[in-house]
Amino acid sequence: MPTTKPHYTVIVDEELFKRIEDFRFKNRYPSRSAATVDLILLGMKAIEEQQKKSKGESD
């Protein structure tokens, strides 16, 4: 089914591809895209929390 959401291609090495696939199957994601989106969101959340923590320490 076509989507109107923006999309792009990501090129990864074999090891990262395997890690993404392992994460996908372990967590029963319906597609590689769904798993990749959640991994990106998890990473962004972790970075945001780390930045908040760093700002709190510097105050």
A tleap script that builds the chain and sets N, CA, C and O, in Angstrom:
source leaprc.protein.ff14SB
mol = sequence {
  NMET PRO THR THR LYS PRO HIE TYR THR VAL
  ILE VAL ASP GLU GLU LEU PHE LYS ARG ILE
  GLU ASP PHE ARG PHE LYS ASN ARG TYR PRO
  SER ARG SER ALA ALA THR VAL ASP LEU ILE
  LEU LEU GLY MET LYS ALA ILE GLU GLU GLN
  GLN LYS LYS SER LYS GLY GLU SER CASP
}
set mol.1.N position { 0.842 -1.174 0.000 }
set mol.1.CA position { 0.000 0.000 0.000 }
set mol.1.C position { 0.893 1.245 0.000 }
set mol.1.O position { 1.767 1.365 0.859 }
set mol.2.N position { 0.698 2.165 -0.935 }
set mol.2.CA position { 1.513 3.384 -0.992 }
set mol.2.C position { 1.305 4.243 0.258 }
set mol.2.O position { 0.249 4.206 0.890 }
set mol.3.N position { 2.326 5.005 0.592 }
set mol.3.CA position { 2.231 5.900 1.748 }
set mol.3.C position { 2.599 7.317 1.340 }
set mol.3.O position { 3.371 7.524 0.404 }
set mol.4.N position { 2.044 8.280 2.044 }
set mol.4.CA position { 2.384 9.680 1.785 }
set mol.4.C position { 3.479 10.151 2.746 }
set mol.4.O position { 3.920 11.298 2.673 }
set mol.5.N position { 3.916 9.267 3.644 }
set mol.5.CA position { 4.970 9.624 4.590 }
set mol.5.C position { 6.287 9.790 3.851 }
set mol.5.O position { 6.549 9.085 2.877 }
set mol.6.N position { 7.127 10.732 4.317 }
set mol.6.CA position { 8.450 10.866 3.710 }
set mol.6.C position { 9.245 9.574 3.921 }
set mol.6.O position { 9.064 8.882 4.923 }
set mol.7.N position { 10.111 9.263 2.986 }
set mol.7.CA position { 10.950 8.078 3.130 }
set mol.7.C position { 12.301 8.314 2.467 }
set mol.7.O position { 12.450 9.172 1.596 }
set mol.8.N position { 13.279 7.526 2.906 }
set mol.8.CA position { 14.618 7.606 2.334 }
set mol.8.C position { 15.337 6.284 2.554 }
set mol.8.O position { 14.875 5.430 3.310 }
set mol.9.N position { 16.445 6.131 1.900 }
set mol.9.CA position { 17.225 4.902 1.977 }
set mol.9.C position { 18.382 5.081 2.955 }
set mol.9.O position { 19.021 6.132 2.985 }
set mol.10.N position { 18.644 4.062 3.743 }
set mol.10.CA position { 19.779 4.059 4.652 }
set mol.10.C position { 20.663 2.880 4.270 }
set mol.10.O position { 20.185 1.757 4.111 }
set mol.11.N position { 21.934 3.142 4.130 }
set mol.11.CA position { 22.882 2.092 3.776 }
set mol.11.C position { 23.715 1.765 5.014 }
set mol.11.O position { 24.319 2.652 5.617 }
set mol.12.N position { 23.740 0.490 5.384 }
set mol.12.CA position { 24.481 0.054 6.569 }
set mol.12.C position { 25.402 -1.106 6.194 }
set mol.12.O position { 25.231 -1.756 5.162 }
set mol.13.N position { 26.375 -1.340 7.060 }
set mol.13.CA position { 27.253 -2.481 6.804 }
set mol.13.C position { 26.559 -3.781 7.242 }
set mol.13.O position { 25.494 -3.748 7.859 }
set mol.14.N position { 27.171 -4.907 6.919 }
set mol.14.CA position { 26.568 -6.218 7.187 }
set mol.14.C position { 26.288 -6.442 8.671 }
set mol.14.O position { 25.245 -6.987 9.033 }
set mol.15.N position { 27.217 -6.021 9.525 }
set mol.15.CA position { 27.059 -6.233 10.967 }
set mol.15.C position { 25.866 -5.449 11.519 }
set mol.15.O position { 25.070 -5.991 12.286 }
set mol.16.N position { 25.740 -4.186 11.133 }
set mol.16.CA position { 24.605 -3.388 11.611 }
set mol.16.C position { 23.300 -3.932 11.048 }
set mol.16.O position { 22.286 -3.960 11.745 }
set mol.17.N position { 23.318 -4.360 9.806 }
set mol.17.CA position { 22.124 -4.958 9.200 }
set mol.17.C position { 21.677 -6.179 10.006 }
set mol.17.O position { 20.488 -6.354 10.275 }
set mol.18.N position { 22.629 -7.011 10.384 }
set mol.18.CA position { 22.311 -8.202 11.180 }
set mol.18.C position { 21.731 -7.810 12.532 }
set mol.18.O position { 20.773 -8.426 12.999 }
set mol.19.N position { 22.304 -6.789 13.163 }
set mol.19.CA position { 21.795 -6.340 14.472 }
set mol.19.C position { 20.371 -5.807 14.353 }
set mol.19.O position { 19.538 -6.064 15.222 }
set mol.20.N position { 20.090 -5.075 13.293 }
set mol.20.CA position { 18.729 -4.564 13.074 }
set mol.20.C position { 17.765 -5.721 12.850 }
set mol.20.O position { 16.671 -5.740 13.415 }
set mol.21.N position { 18.164 -6.671 12.039 }
set mol.21.CA position { 17.314 -7.840 11.783 }
set mol.21.C position { 17.084 -8.659 13.053 }
set mol.21.O position { 15.967 -9.111 13.305 }
set mol.22.N position { 18.125 -8.851 13.846 }
set mol.22.CA position { 17.979 -9.575 15.113 }
set mol.22.C position { 16.996 -8.855 16.030 }
set mol.22.O position { 16.130 -9.484 16.638 }
set mol.23.N position { 17.134 -7.539 16.128 }
set mol.23.CA position { 16.215 -6.731 16.941 }
set mol.23.C position { 14.787 -6.873 16.414 }
set mol.23.O position { 13.840 -7.037 17.184 }
set mol.24.N position { 14.653 -6.810 15.109 }
set mol.24.CA position { 13.325 -6.929 14.484 }
set mol.24.C position { 12.651 -8.242 14.849 }
set mol.24.O position { 11.507 -8.245 15.305 }
set mol.25.N position { 13.338 -9.343 14.657 }
set mol.25.CA position { 12.726 -10.652 14.895 }
set mol.25.C position { 12.536 -10.936 16.381 }
set mol.25.O position { 11.533 -11.529 16.779 }
set mol.26.N position { 13.498 -10.513 17.201 }
set mol.26.CA position { 13.376 -10.722 18.641 }
set mol.26.C position { 12.157 -9.996 19.202 }
set mol.26.O position { 11.494 -10.495 20.112 }
set mol.27.N position { 11.864 -8.820 18.659 }
set mol.27.CA position { 10.765 -7.997 19.149 }
set mol.27.C position { 9.513 -8.077 18.275 }
set mol.27.O position { 8.555 -7.328 18.470 }
set mol.28.N position { 9.538 -8.992 17.314 }
set mol.28.CA position { 8.379 -9.290 16.460 }
set mol.28.C position { 7.801 -8.088 15.710 }
set mol.28.O position { 6.585 -7.906 15.648 }
set mol.29.N position { 8.683 -7.279 15.146 }
set mol.29.CA position { 8.218 -6.159 14.319 }
set mol.29.C position { 7.722 -6.698 12.986 }
set mol.29.O position { 8.285 -7.660 12.463 }
set mol.30.N position { 6.683 -6.098 12.429 }
set mol.30.CA position { 6.120 -6.587 11.173 }
set mol.30.C position { 6.999 -6.295 9.951 }
set mol.30.O position { 6.860 -6.934 8.908 }
set mol.31.N position { 7.906 -5.320 10.098 }
set mol.31.CA position { 8.763 -4.964 8.962 }
set mol.31.C position { 10.086 -4.403 9.455 }
set mol.31.O position { 10.209 -3.992 10.609 }
set mol.32.N position { 11.062 -4.390 8.577 }
set mol.32.CA position { 12.361 -3.802 8.881 }
set mol.32.C position { 12.203 -2.301 9.123 }
set mol.32.O position { 12.858 -1.736 9.999 }
set mol.33.N position { 11.338 -1.664 8.350 }
set mol.33.CA position { 11.113 -0.229 8.525 }
set mol.33.C position { 10.572 0.088 9.910 }
set mol.33.O position { 11.030 1.036 10.549 }
set mol.34.N position { 9.610 -0.686 10.382 }
set mol.34.CA position { 9.026 -0.443 11.708 }
set mol.34.C position { 10.095 -0.593 12.792 }
set mol.34.O position { 10.156 0.214 13.720 }
set mol.35.N position { 10.922 -1.602 12.678 }
set mol.35.CA position { 11.995 -1.809 13.652 }
set mol.35.C position { 12.999 -0.659 13.596 }
set mol.35.O position { 13.429 -0.159 14.636 }
set mol.36.N position { 13.367 -0.244 12.404 }
set mol.36.CA position { 14.338 0.838 12.237 }
set mol.36.C position { 13.802 2.148 12.794 }
set mol.36.O position { 14.544 2.883 13.446 }
set mol.37.N position { 12.540 2.454 12.556 }
set mol.37.CA position { 11.939 3.673 13.097 }
set mol.37.C position { 11.993 3.649 14.623 }
set mol.37.O position { 12.362 4.649 15.239 }
set mol.38.N position { 11.635 2.534 15.238 }
set mol.38.CA position { 11.684 2.454 16.696 }
set mol.38.C position { 13.116 2.567 17.214 }
set mol.38.O position { 13.343 3.204 18.243 }
set mol.39.N position { 14.077 1.970 16.532 }
set mol.39.CA position { 15.469 2.110 16.946 }
set mol.39.C position { 15.915 3.568 16.872 }
set mol.39.O position { 16.623 4.042 17.761 }
set mol.40.N position { 15.516 4.275 15.835 }
set mol.40.CA position { 15.853 5.698 15.712 }
set mol.40.C position { 15.212 6.486 16.851 }
set mol.40.O position { 15.865 7.320 17.478 }
set mol.41.N position { 13.934 6.221 17.115 }
set mol.41.CA position { 13.238 6.929 18.197 }
set mol.41.C position { 13.874 6.642 19.554 }
set mol.41.O position { 14.038 7.552 20.366 }
set mol.42.N position { 14.234 5.383 19.804 }
set mol.42.CA position { 14.906 5.028 21.055 }
set mol.42.C position { 16.248 5.764 21.188 }
set mol.42.O position { 16.581 6.269 22.260 }
set mol.43.N position { 16.999 5.818 20.109 }
set mol.43.CA position { 18.281 6.524 20.118 }
set mol.43.C position { 18.113 8.010 20.342 }
set mol.43.O position { 18.871 8.614 21.101 }
set mol.44.N position { 17.125 8.610 19.687 }
set mol.44.CA position { 16.885 10.039 19.853 }
set mol.44.C position { 16.450 10.352 21.289 }
set mol.44.O position { 16.877 11.353 21.864 }
set mol.45.N position { 15.610 9.503 21.858 }
set mol.45.CA position { 15.161 9.695 23.233 }
set mol.45.C position { 16.347 9.604 24.197 }
set mol.45.O position { 16.464 10.412 25.119 }
set mol.46.N position { 17.215 8.630 23.985 }
set mol.46.CA position { 18.393 8.466 24.844 }
set mol.46.C position { 19.301 9.690 24.757 }
set mol.46.O position { 19.824 10.144 25.775 }
set mol.47.N position { 19.492 10.221 23.566 }
set mol.47.CA position { 20.340 11.405 23.392 }
set mol.47.C position { 19.709 12.611 24.079 }
set mol.47.O position { 20.407 13.375 24.746 }
set mol.48.N position { 18.394 12.792 23.924 }
set mol.48.CA position { 17.707 13.912 24.560 }
set mol.48.C position { 17.806 13.831 26.079 }
set mol.48.O position { 18.024 14.845 26.742 }
set mol.49.N position { 17.647 12.627 26.634 }
set mol.49.CA position { 17.763 12.450 28.082 }
set mol.49.C position { 19.186 12.728 28.548 }
set mol.49.O position { 19.395 13.328 29.603 }
set mol.50.N position { 20.146 12.296 27.773 }
set mol.50.CA position { 21.550 12.538 28.118 }
set mol.50.C position { 21.852 14.037 28.087 }
set mol.50.O position { 22.559 14.542 28.958 }
set mol.51.N position { 21.322 14.749 27.093 }
set mol.51.CA position { 21.545 16.191 26.997 }
set mol.51.C position { 20.891 16.928 28.158 }
set mol.51.O position { 21.475 17.872 28.690 }
set mol.52.N position { 19.689 16.516 28.562 }
set mol.52.CA position { 19.023 17.134 29.715 }
set mol.52.C position { 19.847 16.910 30.976 }
set mol.52.O position { 20.015 17.818 31.790 }
set mol.53.N position { 20.355 15.702 31.127 }
set mol.53.CA position { 21.164 15.357 32.288 }
set mol.53.C position { 22.441 16.194 32.308 }
set mol.53.O position { 22.843 16.686 33.363 }
set mol.54.N position { 23.074 16.358 31.157 }
set mol.54.CA position { 24.297 17.147 31.062 }
set mol.54.C position { 24.037 18.606 31.394 }
set mol.54.O position { 24.849 19.238 32.069 }
set mol.55.N position { 22.928 19.147 30.935 }
set mol.55.CA position { 22.584 20.544 31.229 }
set mol.55.C position { 22.316 20.717 32.716 }
set mol.55.O position { 22.689 21.738 33.293 }
set mol.56.N position { 21.677 19.740 33.345 }
set mol.56.CA position { 21.407 19.798 34.772 }
set mol.56.C position { 22.671 19.784 35.593 }
set mol.56.O position { 22.736 20.423 36.644 }
set mol.57.N position { 23.677 19.065 35.131 }
set mol.57.CA position { 24.950 18.978 35.853 }
set mol.57.C position { 25.773 20.247 35.708 }
set mol.57.O position { 26.572 20.572 36.587 }
set mol.58.N position { 25.585 20.965 34.608 }
set mol.58.CA position { 26.385 22.161 34.370 }
set mol.58.C position { 25.772 23.410 34.999 }
set mol.58.O position { 26.409 24.463 35.026 }
set mol.59.N position { 24.542 23.305 35.504 }
set mol.59.CA position { 23.881 24.465 36.134 }
set mol.59.C position { 24.377 24.705 37.540 }
set mol.59.O position { 23.924 25.637 38.204 }
savepdb mol mol.pdb
quit
